[in-house]
Amino acid sequence: MPLKILHTTDWHIGQTFYDYDRTYEHEQFLSWLVGQVKELDIDVLLMSGDVFDVANPSARAQEVFYRFLREVSSAQPGLQIIIIAGNHDSAARLEAPKPLLEALNTTIVGLVHRKEDRSLDYEKLVIPVVNRQGERKAWCMAVPFLRLGDYPSVPGAVNPYTEGVTTVYQQAYQYALNKREKGEAIIAMGHLHAAGAATSENDRSERAIIGGVECIPVTVFDEGIAYTALGHIHKAQRVGKRENVRYAGSPLPMSFSEKGYKHQLIYIELEGEQATSLKEVEIPVTAELIRIPSSPRDLDLVMKELGKLPEKEGSNQSAPYLEVRVCLNGPDPSLKHKIQSAVENKYVRLARIDVSYPEAGKEERKRIMSFDELHNLEPLQIFSEVYKGKYQTGLPDELIQLFNEVVQQVNIKEPQA
Ligand SMILES: [Mn+2]
């Protein structure tokens, strides 16, 4: 009998999306997940970090999480659960209920513990993995998101983060090799940005690690590791063309720029020391993210498109989130109101309005001004330049008049200051 593993990550429970509460979506996902664990007869569930969206999750968010743990454990007796902390989680807080969770066969690794001689305690990072009958089949290097001070400092390192993280994985692998008996596999977990992973252009939550400096080369995961379960990047993908090094991706859509994302779990079968089967399991999306129109258009056309949306019937808790994309020729202070009224009774939740203006032609290069010129600039002149830069047209007379009134008032008040 192969060992059956399910890999999931980046739940971000408690997340709000443009001020909309997503609890319902999380509950839908987690109850579906309980069903999958049972249906696929899973031995081990791996969760690769970002359980919660914030370090101090709300009581409601915590309830959703603990309810899931209880439900999945009673639906699938003997299931082992291994969870690591992500960069959004509080490592210490996530670990706090450890004594209770051990009774549910659940291991949470948030912190990197040290021994008395300050060396890393790999016994706490490398977890024995058993099947539902309690027979040991593998070892899991459950390495949480590593912060400064978690990873060892490598003397003379050019990039201390990359080299420190590499050291942790190398040492954990050595530890696992020493522990494992013939026929037992080694698997790894991580919450990090692997080099070459495709990120999403607008997803702020995966951007907590910035720049290429903190990328980890895929070679950090030894070829001898049967499967590496990664979290942090929200688009599901394999890394460095290695089928068995994977991001499972976020179960909920996280950004309007997601194109062709298939939200998924990864199902893995281990036989002996190898992964013999690997399958993507598509997650049903409760509330989709839609853009109308697909590229910015003028307001008349946008309003027509919005008119075609289906009417709201009953609850809106699984209605799609909507981004409206409008192209304007000038400012329109009533834009938001117009759009809000258009979708008021529609089966959507208005999340954002993306306004753009026609591209300026081949605009003349911005000239560098001399000190004298800067000194002599009139407020109206600056306002006029800014307006023209944004809307590609001159200031309307009405605005000039209003602006002059404001300037006058400011000038009158000035001597009193
Ligand atoms: Mn995340």
Residues whose N, C-alpha, C, O or C-beta is under 5 A from the ligand:
A	BS01	MN	D10 D50 S205 H232
